[in-house]
Amino acid sequence: MNGAAKASNVTGMSRLSSVLASASLLILAACATPGPQTASAPQSPRPSGSAYGLYLAGRAALNGGDNTGASAYFAQAARESGDIEVREEAFYAAVLAGDLDRAAALASSAQDGSPGALRMGRLVTAVNALGHGRGRQAYAALSGEPIGYPYRAGAALLKPWAAAAAGDMAAATAEPELKSDRLAFALGNLSRAQLLESSRRYDEAEAALKDFSAQEATGGVFLEAYGAFLERRGRRAEAVALYDKALVKSPGQASLSMARARAAQGDAAPALPKPKEGAADALLGAAAGAMLLKQSDLSLVYLRLALHLAPDSAEALMMLGDIMAAGGDEDAARAAYAGVRPGSALFVQARTRTIWTYQGAGGEAEALRLAQDTVRQAPGSRLAKITLAEVLRVNKQYAQSAAVLDGVLGDPGGMTDWRLYYLRAIALDKSGRWSDAERDLKAGLALSPGEAELLNYLGYTWIVRGERLDEALAMITKAVAAEPDSGAVVDSLGWAYFRLGQYSAAVEHLERASQLEPSDAEINTHLGDAYWKAGRRIEAQFQWRKVLATMKPDAEMKAGLESRLQDGLDATAPAAKVAER
């Protein structure tokens, strides 16, 4: 269980923080109506050979996640062959590699290409022109016939900023497009409000910000932007009141707390974005929308474009890392996370995600080193300390894990959370300090009485220890009611009945648990034990053999299974360890 270690504890965000935090809500509303040590980045090859050989090498590089190498191979193949399809492969690879200069050059020569390539080509041309300060060229690329699917939202969000860069503020402040797309429409209105403010049309800007920040579906996107507007207008008391009202609904939102502190202390208000910065934010918003709709390829394109305009954007780098990690390219994920530098509000989050790419992938020592280093670099971060505690725990350094959590729970300025008591309880229990662990589990339940993980762990342990059996069974039954599809929790109920000698009931629940978690060695071992005690010995032996053959049990469990198969369960003490659920 490392979910708590991954919980957000960001201490500050950029202009787009509320956009990213609220994008999910907007998508749902639409449906209702629509640095650390990392592996080196892939080195670009030196292409040589026939056009066909270069093309095959590019395909191999692309399939291996080496977008930079693929771009170089395809570009050379395109020069050698002149083939339009190879040129398009080179264009796409250059975009994925973030080489917008090469991509723009390939796009400009692909007027006879496929519709998809032509649409992306216009978008790439516009972004590359903006990146080089050519606002008129960027706006021209986006003008005329609207860019269609799948780049319509990104192009519509980018266009006002290109118009601003071209000096056409009338076009920049026009009503946004795509009213049928709730997220794109909201982001478009946010851009319009910022552009109205930059044009000194303050009343219109405030009206838009105030209206959208008051709406349930879009309030999260606009509220911080409205507060920043008030701060820039010298209306800090109003900004503080706005933030206070929002914090009542979202008391744990760090970016709101930071904004409130900034306004109250009279610190400098966030500056309005310039066209290049606003364009990067718009593309990042489009990427967030595509990501929420599970369009990771489209999101990746938007992120590469955003990073061309804002190479140090922590939000874009985090999203890029997340996409790469989800696709199994851990080296690329680590490289993206490594771009989030110390001092960024997202630094600890980026480090935490990097740490978990190493843990369990043969990099446990590196994970621990990074976790310790992150605490050194961010000593005030609760997330950094919780991550260190979790890495220590999963590496069976239980006493050290508990000691780190002592400091977190003892921090008078920190928020108390049941998860912290739960994590420390596990570490204390594994350290042989059950009475202290029991105290923490009860403290967690006092904060969250219906929490399934707490009920499960405490009830399960009481059953194993032969203590308070009726109360323990009631707790686990309550946990199952809260989490009926959790194989681990259903297994606990089945094992409780097993320990109470009610073998028919144990079989019923353990069969259900094994269906929910068919590859879990411990659950399937428990089922075999229950079959044996219920007199179903052939099924028991089949179950134990299946665990040995297909589920890679650890050495202790393997020895126990082999003993069961040789001597039966009656001569073997059944497993009684408490799983870290």
C-alpha positions as CSV (number, residue, x, y, z in Angstrom):
1,M,0.0,0.0,0.0
2,N,1.7,3.2,-1.1
3,G,-1.2,5.3,-2.1
4,A,-0.6,7.8,0.8
5,A,2.9,8.3,-0.4
6,K,1.5,9.4,-3.7
7,A,-1.1,11.7,-2.3
8,S,-0.7,15.3,-3.4
9,N,1.0,17.8,-1.1
10,V,1.9,20.5,-3.6
11,T,2.9,23.7,-2.0
12,G,2.2,26.0,-4.9
13,M,1.2,25.9,-8.6
14,S,1.4,28.1,-11.7
15,R,-1.3,29.9,-13.5
16,L,-2.8,26.7,-14.8
17,S,-3.1,24.8,-11.5
18,S,-6.8,25.3,-11.2
19,V,-7.4,24.4,-14.8
20,L,-5.7,21.0,-14.3
21,A,-7.4,20.5,-10.9
22,S,-10.8,21.1,-12.3
23,A,-10.6,19.5,-15.8
24,S,-12.1,16.3,-14.6
25,L,-15.2,18.1,-13.2
26,L,-15.6,19.9,-16.6
27,I,-15.4,16.7,-18.5
28,L,-18.1,15.1,-16.3
29,A,-20.2,18.2,-16.7
30,A,-19.8,17.9,-20.5
31,C,-21.0,14.3,-20.4
32,A,-24.1,15.4,-18.5
33,T,-25.1,17.7,-21.5
34,P,-20.2,16.2,-23.4
35,G,18.1,16.9,-10.5
36,P,17.7,13.3,-9.7
37,Q,19.9,10.7,-11.3
38,T,18.1,9.4,-14.3
39,A,18.9,7.3,-17.3
40,S,20.4,9.4,-20.2
41,A,18.0,10.5,-22.9
42,P,18.4,8.4,-26.1
43,Q,21.1,9.8,-28.3
44,S,20.3,10.6,-31.9
45,P,21.8,8.1,-34.3
46,R,23.9,9.0,-37.3
47,P,21.7,7.7,-40.1
48,S,23.3,6.0,-43.1
49,G,22.2,3.3,-45.6
50,S,19.4,2.9,-48.0
51,A,16.1,4.7,-47.7
52,Y,14.3,1.5,-46.9
53,G,16.9,0.5,-44.3
54,L,16.6,3.9,-42.7
55,Y,12.9,3.6,-42.7
56,L,13.0,0.3,-40.9
57,A,15.5,1.6,-38.4
58,G,13.1,4.5,-37.8
59,R,10.2,2.2,-37.2
60,A,12.4,0.1,-34.8
61,A,13.4,3.2,-32.9
62,L,9.8,4.5,-32.7
63,N,8.6,1.1,-31.4
64,G,11.4,1.2,-28.8
65,G,10.3,4.6,-27.5
66,D,13.3,6.4,-29.0
67,N,11.5,9.3,-30.7
68,T,14.7,11.3,-31.2
69,G,16.4,8.5,-33.0
70,A,13.3,7.7,-35.0
71,S,13.0,11.4,-36.1
72,A,16.6,11.3,-37.4
73,Y,16.2,8.0,-39.3
74,F,12.9,9.0,-40.9
75,A,14.2,12.5,-41.9
76,Q,17.1,11.0,-43.7
77,A,14.9,8.3,-45.2
78,A,12.6,11.1,-46.5
79,R,15.5,12.9,-48.0
80,E,16.7,9.7,-49.7
81,S,13.4,8.6,-51.0
82,G,11.2,11.7,-51.5
83,D,8.2,9.4,-50.6
84,I,5.3,11.3,-49.0
85,E,4.5,8.6,-46.5
86,V,8.0,8.4,-45.3
87,R,8.0,12.2,-45.0
88,E,4.9,12.1,-42.9
89,E,6.5,9.4,-40.6
90,A,9.5,11.8,-40.2
91,F,7.1,14.7,-39.4
92,Y,5.2,12.7,-36.7
93,A,8.4,11.4,-35.2
94,A,9.9,14.9,-35.1
95,V,6.8,16.2,-33.2
96,L,6.9,13.3,-30.7
97,A,10.6,14.0,-30.2
98,G,9.9,17.7,-29.5
99,D,12.0,18.8,-32.5
100,L,9.6,21.5,-33.8
101,D,12.0,23.1,-36.2
102,R,12.5,19.9,-38.1
103,A,8.7,19.1,-37.9
104,A,7.8,22.6,-39.2
105,A,10.2,22.2,-42.1
106,L,8.7,18.8,-43.0
107,A,5.2,20.1,-42.6
108,S,5.7,23.0,-45.0
109,S,6.7,20.5,-47.7
110,A,3.8,18.2,-47.2
111,Q,0.9,20.0,-48.9
112,D,0.0,16.8,-50.7
113,G,-0.1,14.8,-47.5
114,S,-2.9,13.2,-45.6
115,P,-5.6,15.3,-44.0
116,G,-4.4,14.4,-40.5
117,A,-0.8,15.4,-41.3
118,L,-2.0,18.7,-42.9
119,R,-4.0,19.6,-39.8
120,M,-1.2,18.8,-37.5
121,G,1.2,20.6,-39.8
122,R,-0.8,23.9,-39.5
123,L,-0.7,23.6,-35.7
124,V,3.0,22.8,-35.6
125,T,3.7,25.7,-38.0
126,A,1.8,28.1,-35.8
127,V,3.5,26.9,-32.6
128,N,7.0,27.0,-34.1
129,A,6.4,30.5,-35.4
130,L,5.2,31.6,-32.0
131,G,8.3,30.1,-30.5
132,H,10.5,32.2,-32.8
133,G,8.5,35.4,-32.2
134,R,6.7,35.4,-35.6
135,G,3.2,36.2,-34.4
136,R,1.8,37.1,-37.8
137,Q,2.9,33.8,-39.3
138,A,1.5,31.9,-36.4
139,Y,-1.9,33.6,-36.7
140,A,-1.9,33.1,-40.5
141,A,-1.4,29.4,-40.0
142,L,-4.4,29.2,-37.8
143,S,-6.7,31.5,-39.9
144,G,-9.0,30.5,-42.7
145,E,-10.7,27.1,-42.6
146,P,-10.9,25.8,-39.0
147,I,-8.5,23.0,-38.2
148,G,-10.6,19.9,-37.8
149,Y,-10.5,16.7,-35.7
150,P,-8.5,15.8,-33.7
151,Y,-6.7,19.1,-33.3
152,R,-9.7,21.4,-33.3
153,A,-9.7,22.2,-29.5
154,G,-6.0,22.8,-29.4
155,A,-6.1,25.1,-32.5
156,A,-9.1,27.0,-31.1
157,L,-7.4,27.6,-27.8
158,L,-4.1,28.6,-29.4
159,K,-5.6,31.1,-32.0
160,P,-6.4,34.0,-29.6
161,W,-2.8,34.0,-28.3
162,A,-1.5,33.9,-31.9
163,A,-3.7,36.9,-32.7
164,A,-2.4,38.7,-29.7
165,A,1.2,38.0,-30.8
166,A,0.2,39.3,-34.2
167,G,-1.1,42.5,-32.6
168,D,-4.7,41.9,-33.5
169,M,-6.4,42.4,-30.1
170,A,-9.9,42.5,-31.6
171,A,-9.5,39.0,-32.9
172,A,-7.7,37.9,-29.7
173,T,-10.6,39.0,-27.5
174,A,-13.4,37.7,-29.7
175,E,-15.9,35.2,-28.2
176,P,-14.3,31.8,-27.9
177,E,-15.1,28.9,-30.3
178,L,-16.2,25.4,-29.5
179,K,-19.2,26.1,-27.2
180,S,-20.1,22.4,-27.4
181,D,-16.9,21.4,-25.7
182,R,-17.2,22.4,-22.1
183,L,-13.5,22.2,-21.2
184,A,-12.3,24.0,-24.3
185,F,-15.0,26.7,-24.0
186,A,-14.1,27.3,-20.3
187,L,-10.4,27.5,-21.1
188,G,-11.1,29.8,-24.1
189,N,-13.0,32.2,-21.8
190,L,-10.2,32.1,-19.3
191,S,-7.8,33.2,-22.1
192,R,-10.2,35.8,-23.3
193,A,-10.5,37.3,-19.8
194,Q,-6.7,37.5,-19.5
195,L,-6.5,39.1,-22.9
196,L,-9.2,41.6,-22.1
197,E,-7.3,42.5,-19.0
198,S,-4.1,43.0,-21.0
199,S,-6.1,45.3,-23.3
200,R,-7.1,47.3,-20.2
201,R,-10.8,46.3,-20.7
202,Y,-11.0,45.6,-17.0
203,D,-14.7,45.7,-16.5
204,E,-15.3,43.1,-19.2
205,A,-12.5,40.9,-17.9
206,E,-13.9,41.0,-14.4
207,A,-17.4,40.2,-15.6
208,A,-16.2,37.1,-17.3
209,L,-14.0,35.9,-14.4
210,K,-16.7,36.6,-11.9
211,D,-19.4,34.8,-13.9
212,F,-17.4,31.7,-14.6
213,S,-15.9,31.5,-11.1
214,A,-19.5,31.5,-9.6
215,Q,-20.5,28.5,-11.7
216,E,-20.3,25.0,-10.2
217,A,-18.7,23.3,-13.2
218,T,-16.1,26.0,-13.9
219,G,-15.5,27.7,-10.6
220,G,-12.3,25.8,-9.9
221,V,-10.8,26.9,-13.3
222,F,-11.6,30.6,-12.8
223,L,-11.5,31.2,-9.1
224,E,-7.8,31.6,-8.7
225,A,-7.6,33.6,-11.9
226,Y,-10.2,35.9,-10.6
227,G,-8.4,36.3,-7.3
228,A,-5.1,37.1,-9.2
229,F,-7.0,39.7,-11.2
230,L,-8.3,41.3,-7.9
231,E,-4.7,41.3,-6.6
232,R,-3.4,43.0,-9.7
233,R,-6.1,45.6,-9.4
234,G,-5.0,46.4,-5.8
235,R,-8.2,44.8,-4.3
236,R,-6.4,42.4,-2.0
237,A,-9.1,42.3,0.7
238,E,-11.6,41.1,-1.9
239,A,-9.1,38.5,-3.1
240,V,-8.5,37.2,0.4
241,A,-12.3,36.9,1.0
242,L,-12.6,35.1,-2.3
243,Y,-9.9,32.6,-1.4
244,D,-11.3,32.1,2.1
245,K,-14.7,31.2,0.7
246,A,-13.1,28.7,-1.7
247,L,-11.0,27.2,1.1
248,V,-14.2,26.4,3.0
249,K,-15.1,24.0,0.2
250,S,-11.6,22.8,-0.5
251,P,-9.6,23.2,2.7
252,G,-6.7,21.0,1.6
253,Q,-6.0,22.8,-1.7
254,A,-2.4,24.1,-1.4
255,S,-2.6,26.5,-4.4
256,L,-5.5,28.3,-2.8
257,S,-3.8,28.5,0.5
258,M,-0.7,29.9,-1.1
259,A,-2.7,32.4,-3.1
260,R,-4.5,33.5,0.1
261,A,-1.2,33.9,2.0
262,R,0.2,35.9,-0.9
263,A,-2.7,38.3,-1.0
264,A,-2.9,38.7,2.8
265,Q,0.9,39.5,3.0
266,G,0.8,42.0,0.1
267,D,3.3,40.0,-2.0
268,A,3.5,40.6,-5.7
269,A,0.5,39.3,-7.6
270,P,1.0,36.8,-10.5
271,A,1.8,38.6,-13.7
272,L,-0.5,38.3,-16.7
273,P,0.8,35.7,-19.2
274,K,2.4,37.1,-22.4
275,P,1.2,35.6,-25.7
276,K,3.9,32.8,-25.8
277,E,3.2,31.9,-22.1
278,G,-0.6,32.0,-22.6
279,A,-0.3,29.8,-25.7
280,A,1.7,27.2,-23.8
281,D,-1.0,27.3,-21.0
282,A,-3.7,26.9,-23.6
283,L,-2.0,23.8,-25.2
284,L,-1.4,22.4,-21.7
285,G,-5.1,22.7,-21.0
286,A,-5.9,20.9,-24.3
287,A,-3.4,18.2,-23.3
288,A,-5.2,17.8,-19.9
289,G,-8.6,17.5,-21.7
290,A,-7.2,14.8,-24.1
291,M,-5.6,13.0,-21.2
292,L,-8.9,12.9,-19.3
293,L,-10.6,11.4,-22.4
294,K,-7.8,8.8,-22.5
295,Q,-6.4,10.2,-25.8
296,S,-2.8,9.9,-24.7
297,D,-1.3,10.2,-28.2
298,L,-3.1,13.5,-28.7
299,S,-2.2,14.6,-25.3
300,L,1.5,13.8,-26.0
301,V,1.4,16.0,-29.2
302,Y,-0.1,18.9,-27.3
303,L,2.5,18.5,-24.5
304,R,5.4,18.6,-27.0
305,L,4.0,21.7,-28.5
306,A,3.5,23.3,-25.1
307,L,7.1,22.5,-24.1
308,H,8.4,24.0,-27.3
309,L,6.9,27.3,-26.0
310,A,7.7,26.8,-22.3
311,P,10.5,24.2,-22.0
312,D,10.6,24.6,-18.2
313,S,6.8,24.1,-17.6
314,A,6.7,21.9,-14.5
315,E,3.0,21.0,-15.2
316,A,3.8,19.9,-18.8
317,L,6.8,17.9,-17.7
318,M,4.8,16.2,-15.1
319,M,2.0,15.3,-17.5
320,L,4.6,14.1,-20.0
321,G,6.2,11.9,-17.4
322,D,2.9,10.4,-16.4
323,I,2.1,9.5,-20.1
324,M,5.5,7.9,-20.5
325,A,5.2,6.0,-17.3
326,A,1.7,4.8,-18.2
327,G,3.2,3.5,-21.5
328,G,5.9,1.6,-19.7
329,D,8.8,3.9,-20.9
330,E,10.3,4.5,-17.5
331,D,13.5,6.1,-18.8
332,A,11.5,8.7,-20.7
333,A,9.3,9.3,-17.7
334,R,12.3,9.8,-15.4
335,A,13.8,12.2,-17.9
336,A,10.6,14.3,-18.0
337,Y,10.3,14.3,-14.2
338,A,14.0,15.3,-13.9
339,G,13.1,18.5,-15.8
340,V,11.1,19.7,-12.8
341,R,13.8,21.6,-10.9
342,P,14.3,22.2,-7.2
343,G,12.4,25.3,-6.2
344,S,9.4,24.4,-8.3
345,A,6.1,23.7,-6.4
346,L,6.0,20.4,-8.2
347,F,9.5,19.3,-7.5
348,V,8.7,16.9,-4.7
349,Q,5.8,15.4,-6.7
350,A,8.1,14.8,-9.6
351,R,10.7,13.2,-7.4
352,T,8.1,11.0,-5.8
353,R,6.9,9.7,-9.1
354,T,10.5,9.1,-10.1
355,I,11.1,7.2,-6.9
356,W,8.2,4.8,-7.6
357,T,9.5,4.1,-11.2
358,Y,12.6,2.6,-9.5
359,Q,10.9,0.8,-6.6
360,G,9.9,-2.7,-7.5
361,A,11.8,-2.5,-10.9
362,G,15.1,-3.6,-9.5
363,G,16.0,-0.1,-8.4
364,E,15.2,-0.3,-4.7
365,A,18.6,1.2,-3.7
366,E,18.1,4.1,-6.1
367,A,14.6,4.7,-4.9
368,L,15.8,4.9,-1.3
369,R,18.6,7.2,-2.2
370,L,16.3,9.6,-4.1
371,A,13.8,9.5,-1.2
372,Q,16.4,10.5,1.3
373,D,17.9,13.1,-1.0
374,T,14.4,14.6,-1.6
375,V,13.9,15.1,2.2
376,R,17.3,16.8,2.3
377,Q,16.3,19.2,-0.5
378,A,12.8,19.8,0.7
379,P,12.9,19.4,4.5
380,G,9.6,21.1,5.1
381,S,7.7,18.8,2.7
382,R,5.3,16.3,4.3
383,L,5.0,14.5,1.0
384,A,8.8,14.0,0.8
385,K,8.8,12.5,4.4
386,I,5.8,10.3,3.7
387,T,7.4,9.0,0.5
388,L,10.6,8.2,2.4
389,A,8.6,6.4,5.1
390,E,6.8,4.3,2.5
391,V,10.0,3.4,0.6
392,L,11.5,2.3,3.9
393,R,8.5,0.2,4.7
394,V,8.2,-1.6,1.4
395,N,11.9,-2.4,1.7
396,K,11.2,-3.9,5.2
397,Q,13.0,-1.2,7.1
398,Y,10.0,-0.9,9.5
399,A,11.5,0.7,12.5
400,Q,13.1,3.5,10.3
401,S,9.8,4.0,8.6
402,A,7.9,4.4,11.9
403,A,10.5,6.9,13.1
404,V,10.0,9.1,10.0
405,L,6.3,9.0,10.5
406,D,6.8,10.0,14.1
407,G,8.1,13.3,12.9
408,V,5.3,13.8,10.4
409,L,2.6,13.0,12.9
410,G,4.3,15.1,15.6
411,D,4.4,18.2,13.4
412,P,2.1,20.7,15.1
413,G,1.4,22.5,11.9
414,G,0.5,19.5,9.8
415,M,-3.0,18.1,9.1
416,T,-3.7,14.8,10.8
417,D,-4.8,12.1,8.4
418,W,-6.0,8.5,9.1
419,R,-3.6,7.3,6.4
420,L,-0.6,8.4,8.4
421,Y,-1.8,6.4,11.4
422,Y,-2.4,3.5,9.2
423,L,1.0,3.6,7.6
424,R,2.7,3.9,10.9
425,A,0.6,1.1,12.4
426,I,1.9,-1.3,9.7
427,A,5.5,-0.3,10.3
428,L,5.0,-0.6,14.1
429,D,3.3,-4.0,13.8
430,K,6.1,-5.3,11.5
431,S,8.6,-4.0,14.0
432,G,7.1,-6.2,16.7
433,R,5.3,-3.3,18.5
434,W,1.7,-4.5,18.2
435,S,0.3,-2.5,21.2
436,D,1.6,0.7,19.6
437,A,0.2,-0.3,16.2
438,E,-3.1,-1.1,17.7
439,R,-3.2,2.4,19.3
440,D,-2.6,4.0,15.9
441,L,-5.3,1.9,14.1
442,K,-7.7,3.0,16.8
443,A,-6.6,6.6,16.4
444,G,-7.2,6.3,12.6
445,L,-10.6,4.9,13.2
446,A,-11.5,7.8,15.5
447,L,-10.8,10.1,12.5
448,S,-12.5,7.9,9.9
449,P,-14.7,5.3,11.6
450,G,-15.8,3.6,8.4
451,E,-12.5,3.3,6.7
452,A,-12.2,-0.2,5.2
453,E,-8.4,-0.5,5.4
454,L,-8.3,0.3,9.1
455,L,-11.3,-2.0,9.9
456,N,-9.7,-4.8,7.9
457,Y,-6.2,-4.5,9.4
458,L,-7.3,-4.3,13.0
459,G,-10.0,-6.9,12.7
460,Y,-7.8,-9.3,10.8
461,T,-5.0,-9.0,13.3
462,W,-7.3,-9.6,16.2
463,I,-8.6,-12.7,14.5
464,V,-5.0,-14.0,13.9
465,R,-4.1,-13.2,17.5
466,G,-7.3,-14.9,18.8
467,E,-8.5,-11.6,20.5
468,R,-11.9,-10.0,20.5
469,L,-13.2,-12.4,17.9
470,D,-16.8,-11.3,17.7
471,E,-15.8,-7.6,17.5
472,A,-13.1,-8.4,14.9
473,L,-15.6,-10.4,12.7
474,A,-18.0,-7.5,12.8
475,M,-15.3,-5.0,11.8
476,I,-14.2,-7.1,8.8
477,T,-17.8,-7.6,7.8
478,K,-18.2,-3.8,7.8
479,A,-15.0,-3.5,5.8
480,V,-16.4,-5.9,3.1
481,A,-19.6,-3.9,3.0
482,A,-17.5,-0.7,2.3
483,E,-15.2,-2.4,-0.2
484,P,-17.1,-5.4,-1.7
485,D,-14.9,-5.7,-4.7
486,S,-11.6,-5.7,-2.8
487,G,-10.1,-9.2,-3.0
488,A,-7.8,-8.4,0.0
489,V,-10.7,-7.4,2.2
490,V,-12.9,-10.3,1.2
491,D,-10.0,-12.6,1.8
492,S,-9.8,-11.2,5.4
493,L,-13.4,-12.1,6.0
494,G,-12.9,-15.6,4.6
495,W,-9.8,-16.1,6.7
496,A,-11.6,-14.8,9.8
497,Y,-14.2,-17.6,9.3
498,F,-11.4,-20.0,8.8
499,R,-9.7,-19.1,12.1
500,L,-13.1,-19.4,13.8
501,G,-13.5,-22.9,12.4
502,Q,-16.4,-22.0,10.2
503,Y,-15.0,-23.7,7.1
504,S,-18.0,-23.6,4.7
505,A,-18.3,-19.9,5.2
506,A,-14.6,-19.5,4.8
507,V,-14.7,-21.4,1.4
508,E,-17.6,-19.2,0.2
509,H,-15.7,-15.9,0.8
510,L,-12.3,-17.1,-0.2
511,E,-13.6,-18.4,-3.5
512,R,-15.0,-14.9,-4.1
513,A,-11.7,-13.3,-3.1
514,S,-9.8,-15.6,-5.5
515,Q,-12.1,-14.5,-8.3
516,L,-11.4,-10.9,-7.5
517,E,-7.6,-11.4,-7.2
518,P,-6.9,-14.6,-9.3
519,S,-3.2,-14.2,-9.3
520,D,-2.7,-13.4,-5.6
521,A,-0.6,-16.2,-4.0
522,E,-1.7,-15.6,-0.4
523,I,-5.4,-15.5,-1.2
524,N,-5.2,-18.7,-3.3
525,T,-3.2,-20.4,-0.5
526,H,-5.9,-19.5,1.9
527,L,-8.5,-21.0,-0.4
528,G,-6.6,-24.2,-0.6
529,D,-6.4,-24.3,3.2
530,A,-10.1,-23.8,3.5
531,Y,-10.8,-26.5,1.0
532,W,-8.7,-28.9,3.1
533,K,-10.5,-28.1,6.3
534,A,-13.8,-28.5,4.6
535,G,-12.9,-32.0,3.5
536,R,-12.3,-31.1,-0.2
537,R,-8.7,-32.3,-0.3
538,I,-8.3,-32.9,-4.0
539,E,-9.3,-29.3,-4.6
540,A,-7.0,-28.1,-1.9
541,Q,-4.0,-29.9,-3.4
542,F,-4.9,-28.5,-6.8
543,Q,-5.0,-25.0,-5.4
544,W,-1.7,-25.3,-3.6
545,R,0.0,-26.7,-6.8
546,K,-1.5,-23.8,-8.8
547,V,0.1,-21.3,-6.5
548,L,3.5,-23.0,-6.7
549,A,3.4,-23.3,-10.5
550,T,2.0,-20.0,-11.5
551,M,2.1,-17.3,-8.8
552,K,5.7,-17.1,-7.7
553,P,5.3,-17.4,-4.0
554,D,8.1,-16.1,-1.7
555,A,10.5,-18.6,-0.1
556,E,8.5,-18.8,3.1
557,M,5.2,-19.5,1.4
558,K,6.8,-21.9,-1.1
559,A,8.2,-24.0,1.8
560,G,4.8,-24.0,3.5
561,L,3.0,-25.1,0.3
562,E,5.5,-27.9,-0.3
563,S,5.0,-29.1,3.2
564,R,1.2,-29.1,2.7
565,L,1.4,-31.1,-0.4
566,Q,3.6,-33.7,1.3
567,D,2.0,-33.9,4.8
568,G,-1.4,-32.2,4.5
569,L,-2.5,-29.1,6.3
570,D,-3.1,-30.8,9.6
571,A,0.7,-31.2,10.1
572,T,1.4,-27.7,8.9
573,A,0.6,-24.5,10.8
574,P,-1.5,-22.3,8.4
575,A,-0.2,-19.0,7.4
576,A,-1.0,-16.4,10.0
577,K,0.8,-13.4,8.9
578,V,-1.1,-10.1,8.5
579,A,-1.0,-8.9,4.9
580,E,0.0,-5.3,4.3
581,R,-3.3,-4.4,2.6
